[in-house]
């Protein structure tokens, strides 16, 4: 005897969620089968259009089915904060719930799945990626499409950003679903033709949007340093570890600057995020530190505190590493872009617990070192990573932040402040007999995944202000989960299409790379200085500087905001309406 329909329905919704999770896993690294991006929303669209369950029950069971996908894609979080993985997955599952719930109510009132479902999908993506908790724009359905041949399906991002491409993907997906599921052969043919027209038009438009090479290209030769320092070292960076890591960076920098296979010297050397092994690099704070004439103990904290480091006195100057770095840069004569810490109103005081660096604010920053000195203009990170550098909303209450950290991320501190304004860095470049200057945008770490942050750094008022992006990042957070590093690179590539601007990534544990203005990876192979550690080395490449503009650079995420606003109106209408609308019978035509 067949199982009653009411009992089978929750299982069907759960299985639909499981299939969506499977397609998500297959579309993203490590598998990277980009065509599965079209199928990620497919099962959820089926649930949203079904009448077998109430909107809440359908949304609940389908959302629960997506749980394995979110766990798999975020396994690396468990190594940092086992208690943080569960809340993150729950939040991502709730977004799926919201999509189905809102979509069901909107379809009940409006019908027209081809119109409603892509807007609600993008509205939810935009809500997750740009609004709530200051934004988490990872695993958007558009992201894998940049790996299509020539990146052709990703090129419309230059018009409306990555969310516009998600809209195209969702629209094609629902039309394809209607072509498959329509009962009448006439409807199947009609939607099949529409699907073909959409895809053909998409490819044609993408081809036309592929930017041409500049008529008079200007190039810059970069050397990106990749030291491969384990992230757990950075959480409690002892003095001996700082010195050891400085020696590694020094040797890598010298090797890159003097590589005999490179006939001409590099124009600039880039270090990863926060890897100056001193305590600060901003000129004012550095002067305060020097005036105090502090010394730090080189006595090992434990037997395994870098025992191989020998030949150093029992104490070293607190500014020794920075001083040697400045001497090195001056000797090489090559501008350097490095990541370090900047303070506001630094005071160094002697307390019962030892020396403390008191300040009004501390920033995650990018500096230019030139002529043996840190330059007076540096960039302070504008967008702190949610739950990695700041707890959105929660950080307003210190006691609550401390309590939550003790539960889910013991040992971490959220002590950073957001940068106050956009700053661009400048380096001089020697061209034949003239000295030119290049303006840099320096998104730090996860900022390269945030469209509006990179747009603000590269453009101002629709006018280009930076010619290249340097992404200083420490992907040691991903531990052994290389799929996380690949995904970070995948998402960062979209900024290059949106802004018609190349990006160079200097990543602590990889993947250091050069991405051209079309979003294509031109180089990601580093030269190791020790064959025993192929992840420790440097990458040298010539990069064509960005020129011109894009519609997205001028208008920003207006498409994402429009979808979110429309979805919000539909949501409020569903919440506050007095009586539910009567949905038409379950026929092919009425569900369109």
VOLOSE-194280 format. One record per residue (C-alpha): residue in one letter; x, y, z. Coordinates in steps of 0.5 Angstrom, whole numbers, plus 500, padded with zeros to 3 digits. Layout:
N
aXYZ;...
! end
This chain:
592
x500500500;x503507498;x505512504;x500517504;x502524501;x503528507;x508523510;x512523503;x512530502;x517532508;x522527506;x521530499;x523537501;x529534505;x532530499;x531536495;x535540500;x540534500;x541535492;x542542493;x548541498;x551536493;x551540487;x554546491;x559541493;x561539486;x561546483;x566549488;x573547490;x576542491;x571539485;x570545481;x565542476;x562549474;x556547471;x553544477;x552552479;x546552475;x543546479;x544549486;x538552486;x534547482;x531542487;x530548492;x526551486;x522545486;x520545493;x518553493;x513551487;x510545490;x503545494;x505539498;x507542504;x506549508;x511554506;x514554513;x514546513;x517546506;x522551508;x524547514;x525541511;x529543505;x533548509;x535542513;x537538507;x542543505;x546542512;x551537509;x553542504;x554548509;x558543513;x563541508;x564547505;x566550512;x570544515;x576549516;x572553521;x572547526;x580548527;x579555529;x573555533;x569548534;x564552537;x563557532;x562552526;x555550528;x552557529;x555559522;x552553519;x545554522;x545561520;x547559513;x541554513;x536559516;x538563509;x535557505;x529557510;x528564508;x528563501;x523558500;x518561505;x519568502;x518565495;x512561496;x508567499;x511571493;x508565488;x502565492;x500572490;x504573484;x505567480;x510568475;x516563477;x521566472;x520573475;x519571482;x524566484;x531569481;x529576485;x528572491;x534568490;x539574489;x535578494;x537573499;x544572497;x545580497;x542580504;x547575506;x553577502;x552585503;x548587509;x547582515;x553581520;x557586515;x556581510;x559574508;x559573500;x561566499;x558561496;x554565491;x551561485;x555565480;x562564483;x563557479;x561560473;x568564472;x571558470;x567557464;x571558458;x574565457;x570566464;x565568458;x559567463;x562571468;x563577464;x556581465;x559582472;x562588469;x555591468;x551589475;x556585479;x557578481;x549579484;x547580477;x550574474;x547570480;x540573477;x542570470;x544563473;x538563477;x533565471;x536560466;x535555472;x528556473;x526556465;x530550464;x526547470;x520549467;x522546460;x523539464;x517539468;x511542464;x506537463;x504540456;x509538450;x507545448;x510548454;x516544454;x518546447;x516554449;x521554455;x526550452;x526555446;x527560452;x532557455;x536556449;x535564447;x537566454;x544562454;x545564447;x544571449;x548570455;x554567452;x554572446;x553578451;x559575455;x563575449;x562582447;x564584454;x571581454;x575587455;x581588450;x588589451;x590596452;x592600446;x598602450;x599597456;x603599462;x606594466;x609593473;x614587475;x612584482;x615579487;x610576492;x613573498;x609567501;x613565507;x608559509;x608560517;x603556520;x597560523;x597557530;x604560530;x601567529;x596566535;x601567540;x607569536;x613569541;x619573540;x623567538;x618565533;x618573530;x625573529;x625566526;x620568521;x623575520;x629571517;x625567513;x622573510;x629576509;x631570505;x625570501;x626577499;x633577498;x632571493;x626575489;x630581488;x636577486;x633572482;x638570476;x633568472;x630575472;x634580467;x631586470;x629588477;x622587480;x619594481;x615592488;x616587493;x609585496;x609581503;x602578506;x597581511;x600582518;x607579517;x612585519;x615581525;x615587529;x610590534;x608596529;x610600523;x606606523;x611612524;x608615530;x608609534;x615606531;x618613534;x614612541;x617605541;x624607539;x624612545;x622607550;x628603548;x625597550;x628590550;x625583549;x627577552;x629571547;x629566553;x625560550;x618560553;x618552552;x622547550;x619547543;x620555542;x624555536;x630551539;x634551532;x635559533;x642560536;x647565536;x642571539;x643575545;x638573551;x635580549;x634584543;x631591542;x624591541;x625595534;x630590531;x626586526;x623593524;x630596523;x633591520;x627590515;x628598513;x635597512;x634591507;x629595503;x634601503;x639596501;x635593495;x632599493;x626596491;x619599494;x616594499;x608593500;x608590507;x602588512;x603590519;x599593525;x598601526;x596604533;x592610535;x595614540;x600609543;x602609550;x607604552;x607603560;x610598565;x604595569;x604589574;x603584569;x609587565;x610592559;x603593555;x602597549;x596601551;x592605545;x586608543;x585604537;x589598533;x589597525;x590591521;x594596516;x598596509;x604600508;x609602503;x617602505;x621607501;x628609502;x629605508;x622609511;x615607512;x611612508;x606617512;x600614508;x598607510;x591603509;x587601515;x583595513;x576598512;x572591513;x573587519;x572580518;x566578521;x567573527;x574573525;x576580527;x570583530;x563580532;x558585529;x553588533;x556584539;x563587540;x559593542;x558590549;x565588551;x562583556;x558579551;x564579546;x569576552;x563571554;x562568547;x569568545;x571564552;x565559549;x567558542;x574561540;x578561547;x585565546;x582569540;x582577541;x578582537;x582588538;x582591531;x578597529;x575599522;x579604518;x576611518;x577612511;x579610504;x587611503;x591609497;x598607496;x603610491;x610607489;x615610484;x616606478;x623607474;x621607466;x627608462;x629615464;x623617467;x620615474;x613614474;x608613480;x603607480;x597608485;x595601489;x589599492;x590594498;x584590500;x587586506;x585578507;x577577506;x576584503;x578582496;x571578497;x567584498;x565588492;x563595495;x570595499;x574594492;x570598488;x571604493;x578603493;x579602486;x574608484;x572614487;x566618483;x566613478;x573615476;x579610477;x584612482;x588605483;x591602477;x592595481;x590591487;x594588492;x591583496;x595582502;x592576506;x594570511;x590564508;x593560514;x586560517;x584554512;x589550515;x590543511;x583545507;x586547501;x579548498;x578554502;x584557499;x582555492;x575558494;x578565497;x582566490;x575564486;x571569489;x577574489;x577574481;x570577481;x573583483;x577584477;x572583472;x567588476;x573593476;x577591470;x583591474;x588586475;x590583482;x596580485;x595576491;x601575497;x598569501;x602567507;x600559506;x598560498;x595561494;x599567491;x597569484;x596574479;x589575476;x588579470;x583584469;x579579466;x579575472;x583569469;x589567473;x595568469;x600565474;x600562481;x607558481;x612560486;x619559486;x621555493;x628556496;x628550499;x625544496;x623541502;x617546503;x614547496;x609552499;x615557501;x617561496;x616567491;x612569485;x615574480;x610576474;x609582470;x602585470;x598590466;x596595469;x588597469;x585602465;x578605463;x572603467;x566599468;x558600469;x559597475;x565601477;x560607476;x554604479;x556599484;x551594487;x545597485;x542591482;x543587488;x539593492;x534592487;x533585488;x533586496;x528591496;x523588492;x524581496;x523585502;x517588500;x514581498;x516579505;x513584509;x506583504;x506576506;x507578514;x502583514;x497581510;x490579513;x488573509;x492568505;x491569497;x488563494;x493559490;x491557483;x491549482;x497546481;x498546473;x503547469;x501554466;x499557473;x506555476;x509559471;
! end
